[in-house]
Amino acid sequence: MTAESPIKLDQFLKLMGVAPTGGAAKMMVQDGHVLVNGETETRRGRKLMSGDRVTVAGETFIVALTVQRSLE
């Protein structure tokens, strides 16, 4: 069995297209514009796991991490 790897909050915001750059993601988080599981999160390095809910500007994203196995 393989454990899922967490993703950092700022990386997640970039991946979802909420923030165009890492710097923009950092500012959004530090300025208190991001909620994780209903609570304001100011740590851009917060590790997210599957099932976490990230809310920005009234839009909520549910984290769904997947594990892929290499066929090599």
Biopython code that builds the backbone (N, CA, C, O; Angstrom):
import numpy as np
from Bio.PDB.StructureBuilder import StructureBuilder

atoms = [
    (1, "MET", "N", (0.845, -1.174, 0.000)),
    (1, "MET", "CA", (0.000, 0.000, 0.000)),
    (1, "MET", "C", (0.891, 1.238, 0.000)),
    (1, "MET", "O", (1.909, 1.281, 0.690)),
    (2, "THR", "N", (0.497, 2.246, -0.782)),
    (2, "THR", "CA", (1.260, 3.477, -0.887)),
    (2, "THR", "C", (0.475, 4.619, -0.269)),
    (2, "THR", "O", (-0.717, 4.771, -0.538)),
    (3, "ALA", "N", (1.127, 5.418, 0.551)),
    (3, "ALA", "CA", (0.455, 6.569, 1.153)),
    (3, "ALA", "C", (0.424, 7.720, 0.165)),
    (3, "ALA", "O", (1.328, 7.881, -0.654)),
    (4, "GLU", "N", (-0.623, 8.512, 0.254)),
    (4, "GLU", "CA", (-0.702, 9.684, -0.609)),
    (4, "GLU", "C", (0.250, 10.754, -0.096)),
    (4, "GLU", "O", (0.510, 10.846, 1.104)),
    (5, "SER", "N", (0.757, 11.549, -1.004)),
    (5, "SER", "CA", (1.649, 12.634, -0.627)),
    (5, "SER", "C", (0.847, 13.914, -0.487)),
    (5, "SER", "O", (0.018, 14.216, -1.345)),
    (6, "PRO", "N", (1.075, 14.669, 0.573)),
    (6, "PRO", "CA", (0.344, 15.925, 0.728)),
    (6, "PRO", "C", (0.829, 16.957, -0.287)),
    (6, "PRO", "O", (1.908, 16.808, -0.861)),
    (7, "ILE", "N", (0.038, 17.996, -0.506)),
    (7, "ILE", "CA", (0.420, 19.098, -1.375)),
    (7, "ILE", "C", (0.363, 20.366, -0.534)),
    (7, "ILE", "O", (-0.520, 20.520, 0.309)),
    (8, "LYS", "N", (1.308, 21.272, -0.768)),
    (8, "LYS", "CA", (1.318, 22.522, -0.018)),
    (8, "LYS", "C", (0.223, 23.441, -0.540)),
    (8, "LYS", "O", (-0.121, 23.414, -1.721)),
    (9, "LEU", "N", (-0.314, 24.250, 0.356)),
    (9, "LEU", "CA", (-1.424, 25.133, 0.025)),
    (9, "LEU", "C", (-1.102, 26.044, -1.146)),
    (9, "LEU", "O", (-1.926, 26.184, -2.050)),
    (10, "ASP", "N", (0.065, 26.665, -1.162)),
    (10, "ASP", "CA", (0.385, 27.575, -2.266)),
    (10, "ASP", "C", (0.478, 26.828, -3.596)),
    (10, "ASP", "O", (0.081, 27.362, -4.631)),
    (11, "GLN", "N", (0.993, 25.613, -3.579)),
    (11, "GLN", "CA", (1.060, 24.805, -4.803)),
    (11, "GLN", "C", (-0.342, 24.440, -5.290)),
    (11, "GLN", "O", (-0.615, 24.443, -6.491)),
    (12, "PHE", "N", (-1.218, 24.129, -4.347)),
    (12, "PHE", "CA", (-2.597, 23.777, -4.689)),
    (12, "PHE", "C", (-3.303, 24.959, -5.345)),
    (12, "PHE", "O", (-4.017, 24.785, -6.332)),
    (13, "LEU", "N", (-3.107, 26.159, -4.802)),
    (13, "LEU", "CA", (-3.740, 27.348, -5.368)),
    (13, "LEU", "C", (-3.275, 27.600, -6.792)),
    (13, "LEU", "O", (-4.072, 27.991, -7.644)),
    (14, "LYS", "N", (-1.987, 27.380, -7.061)),
    (14, "LYS", "CA", (-1.470, 27.526, -8.425)),
    (14, "LYS", "C", (-2.046, 26.449, -9.332)),
    (14, "LYS", "O", (-2.477, 26.738, -10.448)),
    (15, "LEU", "N", (-2.054, 25.216, -8.857)),
    (15, "LEU", "CA", (-2.544, 24.087, -9.645)),
    (15, "LEU", "C", (-4.005, 24.272, -10.044)),
    (15, "LEU", "O", (-4.390, 23.925, -11.161)),
    (16, "MET", "N", (-4.812, 24.810, -9.150)),
    (16, "MET", "CA", (-6.234, 25.001, -9.418)),
    (16, "MET", "C", (-6.504, 26.269, -10.231)),
    (16, "MET", "O", (-7.647, 26.525, -10.609)),
    (17, "GLY", "N", (-5.473, 27.058, -10.500)),
    (17, "GLY", "CA", (-5.643, 28.271, -11.288)),
    (17, "GLY", "C", (-6.204, 29.442, -10.495)),
    (17, "GLY", "O", (-6.600, 30.452, -11.077)),
    (18, "VAL", "N", (-6.241, 29.318, -9.182)),
    (18, "VAL", "CA", (-6.732, 30.396, -8.321)),
    (18, "VAL", "C", (-5.699, 31.518, -8.254)),
    (18, "VAL", "O", (-6.051, 32.696, -8.205)),
    (19, "ALA", "N", (-4.430, 31.142, -8.252)),
    (19, "ALA", "CA", (-3.333, 32.110, -8.220)),
    (19, "ALA", "C", (-2.453, 31.886, -9.443)),
    (19, "ALA", "O", (-2.064, 30.752, -9.724)),
    (20, "PRO", "N", (-2.135, 32.953, -10.175)),
    (20, "PRO", "CA", (-1.321, 32.791, -11.380)),
    (20, "PRO", "C", (0.147, 32.467, -11.103)),
    (20, "PRO", "O", (0.821, 31.861, -11.936)),
    (21, "THR", "N", (0.637, 32.874, -9.927)),
    (21, "THR", "CA", (2.046, 32.638, -9.584)),
    (21, "THR", "C", (2.165, 32.235, -8.120)),
    (21, "THR", "O", (1.219, 32.361, -7.343)),
    (22, "GLY", "N", (3.336, 31.751, -7.767)),
    (22, "GLY", "CA", (3.588, 31.408, -6.379)),
    (22, "GLY", "C", (3.548, 32.637, -5.491)),
    (22, "GLY", "O", (3.090, 32.567, -4.351)),
    (23, "GLY", "N", (4.023, 33.761, -6.003)),
    (23, "GLY", "CA", (3.999, 35.002, -5.243)),
    (23, "GLY", "C", (2.578, 35.463, -4.960)),
    (23, "GLY", "O", (2.273, 35.937, -3.865)),
    (24, "ALA", "N", (1.710, 35.318, -5.959)),
    (24, "ALA", "CA", (0.303, 35.696, -5.779)),
    (24, "ALA", "C", (-0.361, 34.786, -4.750)),
    (24, "ALA", "O", (-1.142, 35.246, -3.918)),
    (25, "ALA", "N", (-0.045, 33.491, -4.811)),
    (25, "ALA", "CA", (-0.602, 32.536, -3.847)),
    (25, "ALA", "C", (-0.143, 32.897, -2.435)),
    (25, "ALA", "O", (-0.932, 32.872, -1.490)),
    (26, "LYS", "N", (1.125, 33.227, -2.304)),
    (26, "LYS", "CA", (1.682, 33.610, -0.997)),
    (26, "LYS", "C", (0.929, 34.806, -0.420)),
    (26, "LYS", "O", (0.562, 34.804, 0.755)),
    (27, "MET", "N", (0.701, 35.825, -1.246)),
    (27, "MET", "CA", (0.014, 37.022, -0.774)),
    (27, "MET", "C", (-1.430, 36.732, -0.390)),
    (27, "MET", "O", (-1.913, 37.254, 0.615)),
    (28, "MET", "N", (-2.130, 35.911, -1.170)),
    (28, "MET", "CA", (-3.512, 35.553, -0.864)),
    (28, "MET", "C", (-3.601, 34.892, 0.509)),
    (28, "MET", "O", (-4.477, 35.206, 1.315)),
    (29, "VAL", "N", (-2.678, 33.976, 0.750)),
    (29, "VAL", "CA", (-2.684, 33.231, 2.013)),
    (29, "VAL", "C", (-2.296, 34.158, 3.168)),
    (29, "VAL", "O", (-2.991, 34.212, 4.183)),
    (30, "GLN", "N", (-1.197, 34.880, 3.013)),
    (30, "GLN", "CA", (-0.727, 35.746, 4.100)),
    (30, "GLN", "C", (-1.725, 36.852, 4.437)),
    (30, "GLN", "O", (-1.792, 37.301, 5.581)),
    (31, "ASP", "N", (-2.502, 37.293, 3.443)),
    (31, "ASP", "CA", (-3.489, 38.349, 3.676)),
    (31, "ASP", "C", (-4.799, 37.815, 4.253)),
    (31, "ASP", "O", (-5.733, 38.584, 4.480)),
    (32, "GLY", "N", (-4.874, 36.500, 4.493)),
    (32, "GLY", "CA", (-6.040, 35.913, 5.138)),
    (32, "GLY", "C", (-7.237, 35.685, 4.229)),
    (32, "GLY", "O", (-8.374, 35.629, 4.699)),
    (33, "HIS", "N", (-6.985, 35.553, 2.918)),
    (33, "HIS", "CA", (-8.073, 35.360, 1.954)),
    (33, "HIS", "C", (-8.395, 33.893, 1.683)),
    (33, "HIS", "O", (-9.243, 33.590, 0.843)),
    (34, "VAL", "N", (-7.733, 32.990, 2.380)),
    (34, "VAL", "CA", (-7.903, 31.554, 2.109)),
    (34, "VAL", "C", (-8.367, 30.838, 3.374)),
    (34, "VAL", "O", (-7.803, 31.031, 4.451)),
    (35, "LEU", "N", (-9.395, 30.016, 3.232)),
    (35, "LEU", "CA", (-9.874, 29.185, 4.325)),
    (35, "LEU", "C", (-9.543, 27.728, 4.024)),
    (35, "LEU", "O", (-9.669, 27.281, 2.884)),
    (36, "VAL", "N", (-9.125, 26.999, 5.033)),
    (36, "VAL", "CA", (-8.923, 25.555, 4.905)),
    (36, "VAL", "C", (-9.817, 24.914, 5.950)),
    (36, "VAL", "O", (-9.678, 25.163, 7.147)),
    (37, "ASN", "N", (-10.731, 24.091, 5.481)),
    (37, "ASN", "CA", (-11.696, 23.430, 6.356)),
    (37, "ASN", "C", (-12.451, 24.440, 7.233)),
    (37, "ASN", "O", (-12.717, 24.194, 8.410)),
    (38, "GLY", "N", (-12.789, 25.588, 6.616)),
    (38, "GLY", "CA", (-13.604, 26.592, 7.290)),
    (38, "GLY", "C", (-12.864, 27.566, 8.178)),
    (38, "GLY", "O", (-13.482, 28.447, 8.775)),
    (39, "GLU", "N", (-11.543, 27.425, 8.279)),
    (39, "GLU", "CA", (-10.760, 28.315, 9.135)),
    (39, "GLU", "C", (-9.717, 29.062, 8.315)),
    (39, "GLU", "O", (-9.103, 28.495, 7.411)),
    (40, "THR", "N", (-9.518, 30.343, 8.636)),
    (40, "THR", "CA", (-8.517, 31.143, 7.939)),
    (40, "THR", "C", (-7.146, 30.505, 8.112)),
    (40, "THR", "O", (-6.740, 30.159, 9.221)),
    (41, "GLU", "N", (-6.441, 30.355, 6.993)),
    (41, "GLU", "CA", (-5.101, 29.756, 7.021)),
    (41, "GLU", "C", (-4.104, 30.772, 6.488)),
    (41, "GLU", "O", (-4.268, 31.279, 5.378)),
    (42, "THR", "N", (-3.077, 31.073, 7.265)),
    (42, "THR", "CA", (-2.073, 32.047, 6.843)),
    (42, "THR", "C", (-0.704, 31.421, 6.584)),
    (42, "THR", "O", (0.276, 32.129, 6.350)),
    (43, "ARG", "N", (-0.644, 30.100, 6.626)),
    (43, "ARG", "CA", (0.623, 29.403, 6.345)),
    (43, "ARG", "C", (0.567, 28.857, 4.926)),
    (43, "ARG", "O", (-0.192, 27.928, 4.651)),
    (44, "ARG", "N", (1.361, 29.421, 4.025)),
    (44, "ARG", "CA", (1.321, 28.964, 2.633)),
    (44, "ARG", "C", (1.851, 27.539, 2.484)),
    (44, "ARG", "O", (1.533, 26.860, 1.507)),
    (45, "GLY", "N", (2.645, 27.088, 3.432)),
    (45, "GLY", "CA", (3.200, 25.739, 3.390)),
    (45, "GLY", "C", (2.308, 24.698, 4.043)),
    (45, "GLY", "O", (2.704, 23.540, 4.172)),
    (46, "ARG", "N", (1.104, 25.093, 4.459)),
    (46, "ARG", "CA", (0.164, 24.151, 5.080)),
    (46, "ARG", "C", (0.003, 22.942, 4.166)),
    (46, "ARG", "O", (-0.266, 23.091, 2.974)),
    (47, "LYS", "N", (0.165, 21.769, 4.715)),
    (47, "LYS", "CA", (0.045, 20.547, 3.915)),
    (47, "LYS", "C", (-1.405, 20.112, 3.861)),
    (47, "LYS", "O", (-2.064, 19.953, 4.888)),
    (48, "LEU", "N", (-1.886, 19.924, 2.648)),
    (48, "LEU", "CA", (-3.262, 19.510, 2.418)),
    (48, "LEU", "C", (-3.319, 18.025, 2.109)),
    (48, "LEU", "O", (-2.432, 17.478, 1.454)),
    (49, "MET", "N", (-4.367, 17.384, 2.588)),
    (49, "MET", "CA", (-4.590, 15.968, 2.312)),
    (49, "MET", "C", (-5.942, 15.811, 1.630)),
    (49, "MET", "O", (-6.753, 16.737, 1.639)),
    (50, "SER", "N", (-6.189, 14.657, 1.046)),
    (50, "SER", "CA", (-7.476, 14.397, 0.410)),
    (50, "SER", "C", (-8.611, 14.659, 1.392)),
    (50, "SER", "O", (-8.553, 14.260, 2.555)),
    (51, "GLY", "N", (-9.637, 15.334, 0.904)),
    (51, "GLY", "CA", (-10.792, 15.642, 1.724)),
    (51, "GLY", "C", (-10.766, 17.034, 2.325)),
    (51, "GLY", "O", (-11.804, 17.544, 2.746)),
    (52, "ASP", "N", (-9.579, 17.666, 2.373)),
    (52, "ASP", "CA", (-9.517, 19.039, 2.871)),
    (52, "ASP", "C", (-10.303, 19.940, 1.925)),
    (52, "ASP", "O", (-10.343, 19.700, 0.718)),
    (53, "ARG", "N", (-10.926, 20.977, 2.479)),
    (53, "ARG", "CA", (-11.722, 21.928, 1.707)),
    (53, "ARG", "C", (-11.014, 23.279, 1.742)),
    (53, "ARG", "O", (-10.746, 23.824, 2.813)),
    (54, "VAL", "N", (-10.714, 23.813, 0.555)),
    (54, "VAL", "CA", (-10.032, 25.097, 0.433)),
    (54, "VAL", "C", (-11.017, 26.084, -0.189)),
    (54, "VAL", "O", (-11.554, 25.837, -1.269)),
    (55, "THR", "N", (-11.253, 27.206, 0.500)),
    (55, "THR", "CA", (-12.197, 28.210, 0.017)),
    (55, "THR", "C", (-11.477, 29.525, -0.232)),
    (55, "THR", "O", (-10.766, 30.040, 0.630)),
    (56, "VAL", "N", (-11.681, 30.059, -1.443)),
    (56, "VAL", "CA", (-11.106, 31.342, -1.844)),
    (56, "VAL", "C", (-12.185, 32.115, -2.593)),
    (56, "VAL", "O", (-12.789, 31.591, -3.529)),
    (57, "ALA", "N", (-12.428, 33.347, -2.188)),
    (57, "ALA", "CA", (-13.402, 34.225, -2.852)),
    (57, "ALA", "C", (-14.753, 33.536, -3.041)),
    (57, "ALA", "O", (-15.391, 33.683, -4.084)),
    (58, "GLY", "N", (-15.181, 32.791, -2.036)),
    (58, "GLY", "CA", (-16.492, 32.149, -2.069)),
    (58, "GLY", "C", (-16.553, 30.855, -2.857)),
    (58, "GLY", "O", (-17.610, 30.226, -2.919)),
    (59, "GLU", "N", (-15.457, 30.445, -3.454)),
    (59, "GLU", "CA", (-15.412, 29.184, -4.215)),
    (59, "GLU", "C", (-14.651, 28.139, -3.404)),
    (59, "GLU", "O", (-13.551, 28.399, -2.917)),
    (60, "THR", "N", (-15.246, 26.959, -3.265)),
    (60, "THR", "CA", (-14.631, 25.897, -2.469)),
    (60, "THR", "C", (-14.131, 24.779, -3.361)),
    (60, "THR", "O", (-14.824, 24.333, -4.276)),
    (61, "PHE", "N", (-12.921, 24.336, -3.081)),
    (61, "PHE", "CA", (-12.285, 23.223, -3.784)),
    (61, "PHE", "C", (-12.056, 22.104, -2.781)),
    (61, "PHE", "O", (-11.615, 22.359, -1.660)),
    (62, "ILE", "N", (-12.346, 20.878, -3.166)),
    (62, "ILE", "CA", (-12.079, 19.725, -2.308)),
    (62, "ILE", "C", (-10.832, 19.035, -2.835)),
    (62, "ILE", "O", (-10.761, 18.665, -4.007)),
    (63, "VAL", "N", (-9.856, 18.866, -1.962)),
    (63, "VAL", "CA", (-8.583, 18.253, -2.350)),
    (63, "VAL", "C", (-8.794, 16.766, -2.588)),
    (63, "VAL", "O", (-9.355, 16.065, -1.746)),
    (64, "ALA", "N", (-8.340, 16.292, -3.744)),
    (64, "ALA", "CA", (-8.424, 14.872, -4.081)),
    (64, "ALA", "C", (-7.070, 14.449, -4.632)),
    (64, "ALA", "O", (-6.792, 14.629, -5.818)),
    (65, "LEU", "N", (-6.241, 13.895, -3.783)),
    (65, "LEU", "CA", (-4.910, 13.444, -4.190)),
    (65, "LEU", "C", (-5.001, 12.005, -4.656)),
    (65, "LEU", "O", (-5.731, 11.199, -4.080)),
    (66, "THR", "N", (-4.264, 11.691, -5.690)),
    (66, "THR", "CA", (-4.251, 10.323, -6.189)),
    (66, "THR", "C", (-2.838, 9.770, -6.161)),
    (66, "THR", "O", (-1.860, 10.519, -6.175)),
    (67, "VAL", "N", (-2.748, 8.497, -6.123)),
    (67, "VAL", "CA", (-1.476, 7.793, -6.144)),
    (67, "VAL", "C", (-1.377, 7.050, -7.455)),
    (67, "VAL", "O", (-2.298, 6.322, -7.828)),
    (68, "GLN", "N", (-0.270, 7.222, -8.162)),
    (68, "GLN", "CA", (-0.065, 6.499, -9.405)),
    (68, "GLN", "C", (1.110, 5.551, -9.247)),
    (68, "GLN", "O", (2.121, 5.881, -8.627)),
    (69, "ARG", "N", (0.956, 4.381, -9.815)),
    (69, "ARG", "CA", (2.010, 3.372, -9.759)),
    (69, "ARG", "C", (2.713, 3.328, -11.114)),
    (69, "ARG", "O", (2.066, 3.280, -12.160)),
    (70, "SER", "N", (4.002, 3.343, -11.081)),
    (70, "SER", "CA", (4.768, 3.245, -12.315)),
    (70, "SER", "C", (4.728, 1.808, -12.805)),
    (70, "SER", "O", (4.835, 0.873, -12.011)),
    (71, "LEU", "N", (4.578, 1.633, -14.084)),
    (71, "LEU", "CA", (4.537, 0.282, -14.663)),
    (71, "LEU", "C", (5.906, -0.162, -15.136)),
    (71, "LEU", "O", (6.012, -1.133, -15.885)),
    (72, "GLU", "N", (6.942, 0.517, -14.722)),
    (72, "GLU", "CA", (8.309, 0.157, -15.142)),
    (72, "GLU", "C", (8.772, -1.085, -14.427)),
    (72, "GLU", "O", (9.893, -1.542, -14.647)),
]
sb = StructureBuilder()
sb.init_structure("model")
sb.init_model(0)
sb.init_chain("A")
sb.init_seg("    ")
for serial, (resi, resn, name, xyz) in enumerate(atoms, 1):
    if name == "N":
        sb.init_residue(resn, " ", resi, " ")
    sb.init_atom(name, np.array(xyz, "f"), 0.0, 1.0, " ", f" {name:<3s}", serial, name[0])
structure = sb.get_structure()
